[in-house]
Amino acid sequence: MKKRLQYPLFTFLMTVFCLGFASDGWGQTSFTAVYTFGATGDVASFDYNGASIDGVVMGPIVKAGVTSVASTGNFRANNWPGGAINASDTFTGTVDLGKYIGLTMAAASGYVFTVTSVNFGIGRSATGTRQAQWRGSADSFGSIINNYTSLNAGLTNNAGVLTNPDANSSWTGNVLVFDTSYEGIATSVGLRLYLFNSEAATGTAGLQGNITITGTYELVTSDPILITNSNTISNLNYIENNGPSVSQTFNLSGFNIDGIEVTLTLPATPHFEISTDDINFSDNITISAYNGTATPIYTRLKAGLAINTYAEAITISGGGATDITVSLSGAVQAEPVLGWQIDTTNTQYTIDFDTTVNGVNEGQYAGTGFTPTPAEGQLNSNAFATTGMSEGFSDFGDTKITGDFARGNSLGGVTTGGFYSFEVTTGNHAFGFQSTAADFITGSMTLRLQNQTGNPIETLRLSYTIYVRNDQERSSIINFSYSADNTNFTQQPLLETSSPLTADGTPQWVAHTYTVLVGLETIADGDFYYLRWHIADNGGSGSRDEFAIDDIKLTANPNDLVFSQSGNLAFPIYHLNGSLQSGDNILALDGAIDFNFGNMEFGNITVNPGATVVFTNNLALSGDVVNNGNLLFISNETTTAQLDAVPINSKILGNVVIQRYLPARRAFRFLSSAVTTTGS
C-alpha cells in the first residue's frame, strides 16, 4: 500500500493516536525544530523556518483569537483575557481556550514521532499578561501540562500556571517536557500556550525569542514514499512592477523509491514557477531516475502580474509513490504609503492621534511604538523618525515597539524616559515624551509628508499644539524646523515652547498652539517634505517636565492665510519667496495679531468674532473687509496707521477703530473724520 506524506490541512483539533509501531530496523532519529521570528513575527500565522525534518512536518505557529503585534525577534499579541491590575498579584481573570499561541506537528507518511520537550520564553509589555499555561492535544487541550525541568527564576509555577512579575520584561530558558501521551505519534500533535490576566487590552505578551521543540522520529514502512519538508510555501510577494518575488525553497526526498522519473507540475497557465538551481525557472520539472536523494526545489511568484493574491499547488508524482502536493501563495502589492499623504490643495489635513490617518497612525495612539505595518494603537514608522533615546534612534521604516519607544498610555506624572500616549484631556490622546538623564535630553521627532496633489505645493499652512506638564524644577525647550531633504533644516526661533524652571504646585497639561505659513521653493508632486520638533534642556536641575504634541493641522496652497488660531503666531511669516505677497487674503480666526513690520497690501480681510487685527503702518486694500471682531489702526508719537484709498468696488463691513495720537501739551485741537468717501 502506498502512503501519503502530507495532510492537506493541519488543525489543532485533531486527536492524537499513539500507536506501537515496530521500527523495522531503522531506529530512532533525534530532531530539533526551531521557529526563528526575527523581524517577521507580526503575523497571525508564522510558517516553520527551521531545518527540515524527514519524519515530521512542522506546521505554522499561530496567534488565535488575539491581535498580532510587532516585536522584533518575538511572537506577541494583545487583546488577551484581562483580570490583572497594576502592582497587584491578585488576579480575577481566567484562561480563554479560544485565545492562544499554538502549533501543530504531523508525522510524515510512513513515520511515527515523539515530542520530548519545548524550550520557550515569555515576554510582556508594562500592561501585558501576568499568567500562562501549556496544554496539548493528547486530551483535547483539557488539562494543563506541568512537567518543567527548567524554569526562569523570575517565574513562579503553581500546578502548571506560570506567573510572571508585573514588569515590562521577559523570562526565557523555560523547558517543558512531555509524558508518554506524546510518544509514537502517527498523525499529529497540537501544543498551545495560553496567556491570560492582562492589565489592559492593549498590553502585549507572547513568546520571547525563538521556540524550540525536540523529539525523535522513525520510519515504519517499506512502501515508496515522497517527502517534502514543508507542504506550504507562503508570502511569495512583491511590489507591483518589481517582480518576480524572492524565491523560497523546500526539500524533496524519498524512501524506497524505484529509480524512475519524478515530475513536479504546476497548473495550466500558472502564476508561480519552479527551479532546481534558483536560476532557470519553468512551469514543470522532471527529475530523471530519482532515487530519493534530498533535492532543493525553488519556487517564486512570476514577474509582470497585476495587483492581486495568488494561490496554486505543485503536484509531485512518480517513483512509485502516491502523489503529494505543496501549496503556494503570494501577492502582488501596491506601492506602500510612505508618510502623511497630502492629496488635495486648500484642504486641511489633521493628525489628532485619536483617529486613523492613512500612512500615519492606526486608531487611537496607545504608546505602543513605531512600525511600517502598524496595528491598532501604533504609529507608522514610514511617517515618523526619532532621535535621542538611550535605546537608539528610530528611522523611517524601522520597527521599534518595545522599551523607550513604547511606554504605553498615561495621564502624566511618569518618571521613566520614553515615548508615551499622554491623555492630555479626557479622551484626547497626544504623542508625548518624558526626558530623563538618559533619554531625550536632546532629541527630535520628524514627521514626513508626501505631496500627492498632482500639483506643486508652494505654501504650507501649519498649526499644532504643544502640551506642557510642568511638574519638575528643570526647564526644557521645544523648537520647530522644516526641510526639503531631511538633512538641512530651517529653524524658527519664534516657535519655541519652554517649560518654567519652577514646578507648578498642581501640575496639569497646558496647551500652547502655534500657526505658521511655510513658503517653499516648491514641493513637486510625489516629493517628500519634513517637519521636525526638537527638544533640549533649558536650565534648572533635577528631573524634567513632560511634553506632548497634538492636533497637527496642515493645508497645502491655502487660498486664505490664517494668521491667528487659538494661540500664538510666529513672525516673520514664511510665504512663497519669504514675505507676504500683494493681494494675499487674510483670515483671522481668533486670538490677536499685530501687523507691525511695514506697510501691507492685502486682498480680502476677514476678522472672525473674538479675533483682533492691528495695523501699525499703512494698509492698501484691493478687496473687501468683513470685520466681526476687532480691527484697529494704531497711532503713536512716531507713526499713524491709515487705510489707503480703496477700489471703487471694495466694501468695508463692520466697525473699524482708527486712533489719532495727541501729544501731552496744552493746546486746542481741531480733528476731522479719519475716513472720507473719496480718500482714506
C-alpha positions as CSV (number, residue, x, y, z in Angstrom):
1,M,0.0,0.0,0.0
2,K,1.3,3.5,-0.9
3,K,1.1,6.1,1.8
4,R,0.8,9.9,1.5
5,L,3.4,12.1,3.1
6,Q,1.3,15.1,4.0
7,Y,-2.1,16.1,5.3
8,P,-3.8,18.9,3.4
9,L,-4.7,20.8,6.4
10,F,-3.0,20.9,9.8
11,T,-5.5,21.5,12.6
12,F,-5.1,21.9,16.3
13,L,-8.2,19.9,17.0
14,M,-7.0,16.5,15.6
15,T,-7.0,13.7,18.0
16,V,-3.6,12.2,18.8
17,F,-3.3,8.4,18.2
18,C,-0.5,6.7,19.9
19,L,0.4,3.5,18.0
20,G,3.1,0.9,18.9
21,F,4.9,0.6,15.6
22,A,8.0,-1.5,15.2
23,S,11.0,0.3,13.8
24,D,11.7,-2.4,11.2
25,G,15.4,-1.8,11.9
26,W,15.6,1.9,11.0
27,G,15.8,3.1,14.6
28,Q,15.0,6.4,16.1
29,T,16.5,9.7,14.9
30,S,16.5,12.8,17.1
31,F,15.3,16.1,15.8
32,T,15.3,19.8,16.9
33,A,12.8,22.1,15.4
34,V,13.3,25.9,15.8
35,Y,10.9,28.7,14.9
36,T,13.1,31.9,14.5
37,F,10.9,35.0,14.4
38,G,13.4,37.8,13.6
39,A,11.7,40.9,12.3
40,T,8.8,39.0,10.8
41,G,6.8,37.8,13.8
42,D,4.0,40.4,13.4
43,V,1.7,37.9,11.6
44,A,-1.3,35.7,12.7
45,S,0.4,32.6,11.2
46,F,4.1,32.1,11.0
47,D,5.4,29.3,8.8
48,Y,8.1,27.0,10.2
49,N,11.5,28.2,9.1
50,G,13.9,25.8,10.8
51,A,15.8,22.8,9.5
52,S,13.9,20.2,7.5
53,I,13.0,17.0,9.4
54,D,12.5,13.8,7.3
55,G,9.9,12.3,9.6
56,V,8.0,15.3,10.9
57,V,6.1,18.0,9.1
58,M,6.1,21.2,11.2
59,G,3.0,23.3,10.7
60,P,2.8,27.1,11.2
61,I,2.7,28.6,14.7
62,V,-0.4,30.8,15.1
63,K,-1.9,33.5,17.2
64,A,-5.6,32.5,17.7
65,G,-8.3,34.8,19.0
66,V,-5.9,37.7,19.7
67,T,-4.4,40.6,17.7
68,S,-0.9,40.3,16.3
69,V,1.6,43.0,17.3
70,A,5.1,43.6,16.2
71,S,8.1,42.8,18.5
72,T,11.4,42.2,16.9
73,G,12.6,38.6,17.5
74,N,9.4,37.7,19.3
75,F,5.9,36.4,18.7
76,R,3.5,38.7,20.5
77,A,-0.2,39.8,20.5
78,N,-2.6,41.9,22.5
79,N,-6.3,41.6,23.4
80,W,-5.5,38.7,25.8
81,P,-8.0,37.9,28.6
82,G,-8.0,40.6,31.4
83,G,-8.0,40.3,35.1
84,A,-4.9,41.9,36.5
85,I,-4.3,45.4,37.8
86,N,-1.1,47.4,38.1
87,A,1.2,46.5,41.0
88,S,-1.0,43.7,42.3
89,D,-0.7,39.9,42.4
90,T,-4.4,39.4,42.8
91,F,-6.0,38.1,39.6
92,T,-9.6,37.9,38.7
93,G,-9.4,36.6,35.1
94,T,-9.4,33.1,33.7
95,V,-8.0,31.3,30.7
96,D,-9.9,31.7,27.5
97,L,-9.5,28.5,25.4
98,G,-10.1,30.5,22.2
99,K,-7.0,32.7,22.8
100,Y,-3.6,31.1,22.5
101,I,-0.3,30.7,20.6
102,G,-0.2,27.3,19.2
103,L,1.5,24.9,16.7
104,T,0.8,21.6,15.1
105,M,3.3,18.8,14.2
106,A,2.4,16.0,11.8
107,A,4.0,12.6,11.1
108,A,5.4,12.3,7.6
109,S,3.9,9.4,5.7
110,G,5.4,6.2,7.0
111,Y,6.8,7.7,10.1
112,V,6.0,7.9,13.8
113,F,7.4,10.6,16.1
114,T,7.7,11.5,19.8
115,V,7.7,15.0,21.3
116,T,10.2,15.3,24.1
117,S,10.3,19.0,25.1
118,V,9.6,22.6,24.3
119,N,12.1,25.4,25.2
120,F,10.5,28.8,25.3
121,G,10.5,32.3,26.8
122,I,7.6,34.6,27.8
123,G,7.7,38.4,27.3
124,R,5.2,41.2,28.1
125,S,4.8,45.0,27.9
126,A,4.0,47.0,31.0
127,T,0.3,46.2,30.8
128,G,0.5,42.7,29.3
129,T,-0.5,39.3,30.7
130,R,0.6,38.0,34.1
131,Q,-0.1,34.3,33.8
132,A,0.4,31.5,31.2
133,Q,-0.1,27.7,30.8
134,W,0.6,25.0,28.3
135,R,-1.9,22.4,27.1
136,G,-1.8,19.7,24.4
137,S,-4.0,17.8,22.0
138,A,-3.4,14.4,23.8
139,D,-6.5,15.2,25.9
140,S,-8.1,17.7,23.5
141,F,-6.5,20.6,25.4
142,G,-8.4,19.7,28.5
143,S,-5.7,19.9,31.2
144,I,-2.6,21.9,32.0
145,I,0.9,20.3,31.3
146,N,3.1,20.7,34.3
147,N,6.5,18.9,33.8
148,Y,9.1,21.6,33.9
149,T,12.8,20.7,34.1
150,S,14.0,24.3,33.9
151,L,12.2,27.5,34.8
152,N,13.3,31.1,34.8
153,A,14.0,32.4,38.3
154,G,11.5,35.2,37.7
155,L,8.6,32.9,37.2
156,T,6.6,31.0,39.7
157,N,4.8,27.7,39.0
158,N,1.5,26.7,40.6
159,A,0.3,23.4,39.2
160,G,1.5,24.4,35.7
161,V,0.2,28.0,35.8
162,L,3.2,30.3,35.4
163,T,3.0,33.7,37.0
164,N,5.4,36.5,35.8
165,P,6.3,39.8,37.6
166,D,4.4,43.0,36.8
167,A,7.2,44.4,34.7
168,N,8.0,45.3,31.1
169,S,10.4,42.4,30.7
170,S,10.9,38.8,29.6
171,W,11.7,35.4,31.1
172,T,13.5,32.9,28.9
173,G,15.1,29.5,29.3
174,N,12.0,27.5,30.3
175,V,11.9,23.8,29.4
176,L,8.6,21.8,29.4
177,V,8.9,18.0,28.9
178,F,6.1,15.6,27.8
179,D,4.9,12.3,29.1
180,T,4.1,9.1,27.2
181,S,0.9,10.6,25.7
182,Y,3.2,12.2,23.2
183,E,5.1,9.1,22.1
184,G,4.7,7.1,18.9
185,I,2.5,9.6,17.1
186,A,1.4,8.6,13.6
187,T,-0.9,11.5,13.0
188,S,-0.4,14.9,14.6
189,V,0.1,16.8,17.8
190,G,-1.1,20.2,18.8
191,L,0.6,22.4,21.5
192,R,-0.9,25.6,22.8
193,L,0.4,28.4,25.1
194,Y,-2.5,30.2,26.8
195,L,-1.8,33.7,28.2
196,F,-4.2,35.5,30.4
197,N,-4.8,38.0,33.2
198,S,-3.6,41.1,31.3
199,E,-3.7,44.6,32.8
200,A,-5.0,46.2,29.6
201,A,-6.4,45.0,26.2
202,T,-3.6,46.9,24.6
203,G,-1.0,45.2,26.7
204,T,1.2,42.8,24.7
205,A,2.5,39.4,25.6
206,G,3.7,36.2,23.9
207,L,6.8,34.2,23.1
208,Q,10.1,35.9,23.8
209,G,12.7,34.8,21.3
210,N,12.8,31.5,19.4
211,I,10.8,28.5,20.4
212,T,12.5,25.1,20.2
213,I,10.8,21.6,20.1
214,T,12.8,18.4,20.5
215,G,11.9,14.8,19.9
216,T,12.6,11.7,17.8
217,Y,11.2,10.0,14.7
218,E,11.5,6.7,13.0
219,L,10.4,5.1,9.7
220,V,7.9,2.2,9.9
221,T,7.1,1.3,6.3
222,S,8.8,-0.2,3.2
223,D,6.4,1.4,0.8
224,P,7.7,4.0,-1.7
225,I,7.4,7.5,-0.2
226,L,7.9,11.0,-1.5
227,I,8.6,13.6,1.2
228,T,8.8,17.4,1.4
229,N,9.9,19.2,4.5
230,S,7.0,21.7,4.0
231,N,3.7,21.4,2.3
232,T,3.0,25.1,2.3
233,I,5.1,28.0,0.9
234,S,3.6,31.4,1.6
235,N,4.5,35.1,1.4
236,L,5.8,34.9,-2.2
237,N,5.1,38.6,-2.5
238,Y,6.4,41.6,-4.4
239,I,5.5,45.3,-5.0
240,E,3.8,46.0,-8.3
241,N,6.3,46.2,-11.3
242,N,9.1,44.8,-9.1
243,G,8.7,41.1,-9.7
244,P,9.4,38.3,-9.5
245,S,9.2,37.6,-5.8
246,V,12.2,36.4,-3.9
247,S,12.3,32.7,-4.2
248,Q,11.7,30.3,-1.4
249,T,12.8,26.6,-1.1
250,F,11.6,23.3,0.1
251,N,13.4,19.9,0.1
252,L,12.1,16.9,-1.8
253,S,13.4,13.5,-0.7
254,G,12.1,9.9,-0.7
255,F,12.4,6.4,0.6
256,N,12.1,3.1,-1.1
257,I,12.0,4.9,-4.5
258,D,12.4,2.6,-7.5
259,G,14.6,5.0,-9.6
260,I,12.1,6.1,-12.2
261,E,11.5,9.8,-13.1
262,V,9.6,12.2,-10.8
263,T,7.8,15.2,-12.1
264,L,6.8,18.5,-10.4
265,T,3.9,20.2,-12.2
266,L,2.0,23.5,-11.8
267,P,-1.5,24.1,-13.1
268,A,-2.1,25.3,-16.7
269,T,-1.1,29.0,-17.1
270,P,0.4,29.1,-13.6
271,H,1.3,32.3,-11.8
272,F,4.2,30.6,-10.0
273,E,7.3,29.0,-11.4
274,I,9.8,26.4,-10.1
275,S,13.5,25.5,-10.4
276,T,16.2,23.1,-9.1
277,D,19.0,25.7,-9.3
278,D,17.3,29.0,-8.4
279,I,18.4,30.3,-11.8
280,N,16.4,28.6,-14.5
281,F,12.7,28.6,-13.7
282,S,9.8,26.9,-15.5
283,D,6.3,25.6,-15.1
284,N,7.3,22.0,-14.8
285,I,10.4,20.0,-13.7
286,T,11.4,16.4,-14.4
287,I,14.0,14.6,-12.3
288,S,15.2,11.5,-14.1
289,A,16.0,8.2,-12.3
290,Y,15.2,9.8,-9.0
291,N,16.5,7.7,-6.0
292,G,15.2,9.8,-3.1
293,T,18.2,12.0,-2.6
294,A,17.3,15.2,-0.9
295,T,16.9,17.8,-3.6
296,P,16.1,21.5,-3.1
297,I,13.2,22.9,-5.1
298,Y,12.9,26.7,-5.5
299,T,9.7,28.5,-6.2
300,R,8.6,32.1,-6.8
301,L,5.7,34.3,-8.0
302,K,6.2,35.3,-11.6
303,A,7.0,38.8,-12.7
304,G,4.6,41.1,-14.5
305,L,1.4,40.1,-12.6
306,A,-1.4,42.5,-11.6
307,I,-2.1,43.6,-8.0
308,N,-3.9,40.5,-6.5
309,T,-3.4,37.5,-4.3
310,Y,-2.5,34.2,-5.9
311,A,-2.7,30.5,-4.7
312,E,-1.7,27.3,-6.5
313,A,-0.1,24.0,-5.8
314,I,2.8,22.0,-7.1
315,T,1.9,18.3,-7.7
316,I,4.8,15.9,-7.3
317,S,4.4,12.4,-8.9
318,G,6.4,9.3,-9.7
319,G,8.8,7.0,-8.1
320,G,6.0,4.5,-7.4
321,A,4.8,6.7,-4.6
322,T,1.5,8.4,-4.0
323,D,1.3,11.9,-5.4
324,I,1.9,14.7,-2.9
325,T,1.3,18.5,-3.2
326,V,3.0,21.7,-2.0
327,S,0.6,24.7,-1.7
328,L,1.9,28.1,-2.8
329,S,0.5,31.5,-2.0
330,G,1.7,35.1,-2.7
331,A,0.6,38.5,-3.7
332,V,1.4,41.5,-5.9
333,Q,1.1,44.5,-3.6
334,A,0.6,48.2,-4.3
335,E,3.4,50.6,-3.5
336,P,3.4,51.2,0.3
337,V,2.3,54.6,1.6
338,L,5.3,56.5,2.8
339,G,4.3,59.2,5.2
340,W,1.4,61.7,5.7
341,Q,-0.4,61.7,2.3
342,I,-1.5,65.2,1.2
343,D,-3.9,64.6,-1.7
344,T,-5.7,67.9,-2.2
345,T,-4.7,71.6,-2.1
346,N,-6.6,74.1,0.0
347,T,-7.9,71.3,2.2
348,Q,-7.0,70.9,5.9
349,Y,-5.5,67.6,7.0
350,T,-5.3,66.8,10.7
351,I,-3.3,64.3,12.8
352,D,-5.1,64.2,16.2
353,F,-3.6,60.9,17.4
354,D,-7.2,59.7,18.2
355,T,-8.4,58.7,14.8
356,T,-6.7,56.7,12.0
357,V,-4.8,58.7,9.4
358,N,-3.6,56.8,6.4
359,G,0.2,56.3,6.5
360,V,0.4,57.9,9.9
361,N,-1.3,56.0,12.7
362,E,-3.8,53.2,13.2
363,G,-6.6,54.1,15.6
364,Q,-6.1,56.0,18.8
365,Y,-2.4,56.2,19.7
366,A,-1.6,53.9,22.6
367,G,2.1,54.5,23.0
368,T,2.9,51.0,21.6
369,G,5.7,52.0,19.2
370,F,6.6,52.6,15.6
371,T,6.3,50.1,12.7
372,P,5.8,50.2,9.0
373,T,2.7,47.9,9.4
374,P,1.0,49.4,12.4
375,A,-1.6,47.6,14.5
376,E,-4.3,49.4,16.5
377,G,-2.6,52.0,18.7
378,Q,0.7,52.2,16.9
379,L,2.4,54.9,14.7
380,N,3.5,54.2,11.2
381,S,7.3,54.5,11.0
382,N,7.1,55.4,7.4
383,A,5.8,58.8,8.7
384,F,7.9,59.2,11.9
385,A,11.5,59.1,12.7
386,T,13.1,59.9,16.1
387,T,16.4,60.5,17.8
388,G,17.6,60.9,21.4
389,M,16.6,57.8,23.2
390,S,19.1,55.7,25.1
391,E,18.0,52.6,23.1
392,G,18.9,54.4,19.9
393,F,17.1,56.2,17.1
394,S,14.1,55.1,15.0
395,D,14.5,55.7,11.3
396,F,11.7,55.8,8.7
397,G,10.5,52.3,8.1
398,D,12.0,50.9,11.3
399,T,10.2,48.6,13.8
400,K,10.6,49.9,17.3
401,I,7.8,48.6,19.6
402,T,9.5,48.0,22.9
403,G,11.3,49.9,25.7
404,D,11.8,53.6,25.2
405,F,9.7,53.6,22.0
406,A,6.6,52.0,23.5
407,R,5.9,53.2,27.1
408,G,2.1,52.9,26.7
409,N,-0.7,55.2,27.9
410,S,-0.5,57.6,30.8
411,L,-2.3,60.6,32.2
412,G,1.1,62.1,33.1
413,G,3.3,62.1,36.1
414,V,5.7,59.4,34.7
415,T,9.3,59.1,35.6
416,T,10.6,56.6,33.1
417,G,12.1,58.1,29.9
418,G,10.5,57.3,26.5
419,F,7.6,57.9,24.2
420,Y,4.0,57.8,25.6
421,S,0.5,58.3,24.6
422,F,-0.5,61.1,27.1
423,E,-4.2,61.6,27.7
424,V,-3.9,65.4,27.9
425,T,-7.7,65.9,28.3
426,T,-10.4,63.3,28.8
427,G,-10.4,61.0,25.8
428,N,-7.8,63.2,24.0
429,H,-4.5,61.4,23.4
430,A,-1.3,63.1,22.2
431,F,2.2,62.0,21.1
432,G,4.2,62.5,24.3
433,F,7.6,62.1,25.7
434,Q,9.4,62.1,29.1
435,S,13.0,63.2,29.1
436,T,15.4,61.8,31.7
437,A,19.2,61.9,32.3
438,A,19.5,59.0,29.8
439,D,16.6,59.7,27.4
440,F,15.7,62.5,25.1
441,I,17.8,65.2,26.8
442,T,18.5,66.3,23.2
443,G,16.2,64.6,20.7
444,S,13.8,65.1,17.9
445,M,10.6,63.8,16.2
446,T,10.4,64.2,12.5
447,L,7.1,63.9,10.5
448,R,7.4,63.1,6.8
449,L,4.7,64.2,4.4
450,Q,4.3,63.5,0.7
451,N,2.7,65.7,-2.0
452,Q,0.1,63.6,-3.8
453,T,-2.0,66.5,-5.0
454,G,-0.9,66.3,-8.6
455,N,0.4,69.8,-8.5
456,P,3.4,71.6,-6.9
457,I,3.0,72.8,-3.4
458,E,4.4,76.3,-2.8
459,T,2.9,77.1,0.6
460,L,2.1,75.1,3.7
461,R,-0.2,76.5,6.4
462,L,0.6,74.5,9.6
463,S,-0.8,74.7,13.1
464,Y,-0.1,72.4,16.1
465,T,-0.4,72.3,19.8
466,I,2.3,71.7,22.3
467,Y,1.1,70.5,25.7
468,V,3.4,71.0,28.8
469,R,3.0,69.4,32.2
470,N,5.3,71.4,34.4
471,D,5.9,69.1,37.4
472,Q,9.7,69.4,37.8
473,E,12.3,72.0,38.7
474,R,14.0,71.9,35.3
475,S,13.1,73.7,32.1
476,S,13.1,72.1,28.6
477,I,12.5,73.8,25.3
478,I,10.9,72.6,22.0
479,N,11.6,74.2,18.7
480,F,10.1,73.7,15.2
481,S,12.0,73.4,11.9
482,Y,11.4,72.1,8.4
483,S,13.3,70.7,5.5
484,A,13.0,69.5,1.9
485,D,15.8,66.9,2.2
486,N,15.7,65.7,5.8
487,T,19.2,67.0,6.2
488,N,19.2,70.8,6.0
489,F,16.5,72.1,8.4
490,T,15.3,75.7,8.7
491,Q,14.6,76.5,12.4
492,Q,12.1,79.2,13.5
493,P,13.1,80.5,16.9
494,L,9.8,82.3,17.5
495,L,8.1,79.0,17.6
496,E,9.9,77.9,20.8
497,T,7.9,76.4,23.7
498,S,9.6,76.1,27.1
499,S,8.5,74.9,30.5
500,P,9.1,77.1,33.6
501,L,12.0,76.5,35.9
502,T,9.7,76.3,38.9
503,A,7.3,73.4,39.1
504,D,3.6,74.0,39.3
505,G,2.0,73.3,42.7
506,T,-0.7,71.3,41.0
507,P,0.7,70.2,37.6
508,Q,-1.7,69.9,34.7
509,W,-1.5,69.9,31.0
510,V,-1.3,73.4,29.5
511,A,-1.8,73.9,25.7
512,H,0.3,76.2,23.5
513,T,-1.0,76.4,19.9
514,Y,1.0,77.8,17.0
515,T,0.2,78.6,13.4
516,V,2.8,79.3,10.7
517,L,2.9,79.6,6.9
518,V,5.9,78.0,5.4
519,G,6.9,79.4,2.0
520,L,8.7,76.9,-0.2
521,E,10.7,76.9,-3.4
522,T,8.3,74.1,-4.4
523,I,7.4,70.6,-3.4
524,A,7.0,68.7,-6.7
525,D,4.2,66.2,-7.0
526,G,5.3,62.9,-5.4
527,D,8.1,64.6,-3.4
528,F,8.5,64.5,0.4
529,Y,8.8,67.3,3.0
530,Y,9.9,67.0,6.6
531,L,8.6,68.8,9.8
532,R,10.7,68.4,12.9
533,W,10.2,69.1,16.6
534,H,13.4,69.3,18.6
535,I,13.8,69.2,22.4
536,A,16.7,70.3,24.6
537,D,17.4,71.2,28.2
538,N,16.8,74.9,29.1
539,G,18.2,75.4,32.6
540,G,17.4,74.2,36.1
541,S,18.2,71.0,37.8
542,G,16.6,67.7,38.8
543,S,14.1,65.8,36.8
544,R,12.4,67.0,33.6
545,D,8.8,68.0,32.6
546,E,6.5,66.1,30.3
547,F,5.6,67.3,26.8
548,A,3.2,66.2,24.1
549,I,2.4,67.2,20.5
550,D,-1.2,67.1,19.2
551,D,-3.6,68.4,16.6
552,I,-1.1,68.8,13.8
553,K,-3.1,70.6,11.0
554,L,-1.8,71.2,7.5
555,T,-3.2,72.9,4.4
556,A,-1.3,72.9,1.1
557,N,-1.5,76.0,-1.1
558,P,-4.3,77.7,1.1
559,N,-6.5,80.3,-0.5
560,D,-6.5,82.3,2.8
561,L,-3.7,82.9,5.1
562,V,-4.6,82.1,8.7
563,F,-2.7,84.5,11.0
564,S,-4.1,83.6,14.4
565,Q,-5.7,80.4,15.6
566,S,-6.2,79.5,19.3
567,G,-2.8,80.9,20.4
568,N,0.4,82.3,19.1
569,L,1.7,83.1,15.7
570,A,5.3,83.4,14.7
571,F,6.8,86.3,12.7
572,P,8.1,86.8,10.1
573,I,5.5,84.8,8.2
574,Y,7.1,82.5,5.6
575,H,5.1,82.6,2.4
576,L,6.3,81.9,-1.2
577,N,9.5,83.8,-1.6
578,G,9.7,84.6,2.2
579,S,7.4,87.5,2.6
580,L,3.7,88.5,2.4
581,Q,2.6,89.0,-1.1
582,S,0.5,91.8,-2.5
583,G,-3.1,90.7,-2.7
584,D,-2.9,88.0,-0.1
585,N,-6.2,87.2,1.6
586,I,-6.2,87.4,5.4
587,L,-8.4,85.2,7.7
588,A,-8.1,85.9,11.5
589,L,-9.9,83.0,13.2
590,D,-9.2,84.1,16.8
591,G,-6.5,85.4,19.0
592,A,-4.7,88.7,18.2
593,I,-2.2,89.7,15.5
594,D,-0.3,92.9,15.1
595,F,1.0,93.8,11.6
596,N,3.8,96.0,12.8
597,F,6.5,95.3,10.3
598,G,5.8,97.8,7.5
599,N,3.2,98.8,5.0
600,M,0.9,96.0,4.0
601,E,-1.0,95.2,0.7
602,F,-3.8,92.7,1.1
603,G,-6.8,91.4,-0.9
604,N,-9.7,90.4,1.4
605,I,-9.5,90.7,5.2
606,T,-11.9,88.6,7.3
607,V,-11.9,89.0,11.1
608,N,-13.9,86.4,13.0
609,P,-15.6,87.0,16.4
610,G,-13.1,87.0,19.1
611,A,-10.2,87.9,16.8
612,T,-8.2,91.2,16.8
613,V,-6.2,92.6,13.9
614,V,-4.0,95.6,14.5
615,F,-2.2,97.7,11.8
616,T,0.7,99.9,12.9
617,N,1.5,101.2,9.3
618,N,-0.4,101.8,6.1
619,L,-2.8,99.3,4.6
620,A,-3.5,99.1,0.8
621,L,-6.7,97.1,0.3
622,S,-7.6,95.6,-3.1
623,G,-10.6,93.5,-1.9
624,D,-13.2,93.6,0.9
625,V,-13.1,93.8,4.7
626,V,-15.6,91.8,6.8
627,N,-15.0,92.6,10.5
628,N,-16.9,90.6,13.1
629,G,-14.1,91.0,15.7
630,N,-11.8,94.0,16.3
631,L,-9.9,95.9,13.6
632,L,-7.7,98.7,14.8
633,F,-5.4,101.3,13.2
634,I,-2.8,102.4,15.7
635,S,-1.5,106.0,16.2
636,N,1.5,106.8,18.3
637,E,4.2,109.5,18.7
638,T,6.2,108.2,15.7
639,T,3.6,107.0,13.2
640,T,-0.1,106.8,12.4
641,A,-1.6,103.9,10.6
642,Q,-4.0,104.6,7.8
643,L,-6.1,102.8,5.2
644,D,-5.1,104.0,1.7
645,A,-7.8,104.8,-0.9
646,V,-9.7,101.6,-1.7
647,P,-11.0,100.5,-5.1
648,I,-14.5,101.6,-6.0
649,N,-15.9,98.1,-5.8
650,S,-14.4,97.3,-2.4
651,K,-16.7,97.0,0.7
652,I,-15.9,97.5,4.4
653,L,-18.4,95.8,6.6
654,G,-18.2,96.2,10.4
655,N,-16.7,98.7,12.8
656,V,-13.1,100.0,12.4
657,V,-11.3,101.8,15.2
658,I,-8.9,104.5,13.9
659,Q,-6.6,106.2,16.5
660,R,-5.0,109.6,16.5
661,Y,-2.1,110.3,18.8
662,L,-2.2,113.7,20.6
663,P,1.0,114.9,22.4
664,A,0.7,115.9,26.0
665,R,0.7,119.8,25.8
666,R,-1.8,122.5,26.3
667,A,-3.4,123.5,23.1
668,F,-6.7,123.4,21.2
669,R,-7.1,120.5,18.7
670,F,-9.2,120.5,15.6
671,L,-9.9,117.0,14.4
672,S,-11.7,115.9,11.3
673,S,-13.1,112.5,10.3
674,A,-10.4,109.9,9.7
675,V,-12.4,108.4,6.8
676,T,-14.0,110.1,3.8
677,T,-15.9,108.7,0.8
678,T,-13.2,109.7,-1.6
679,G,-9.9,109.5,0.2
680,S,-8.7,107.5,3.2
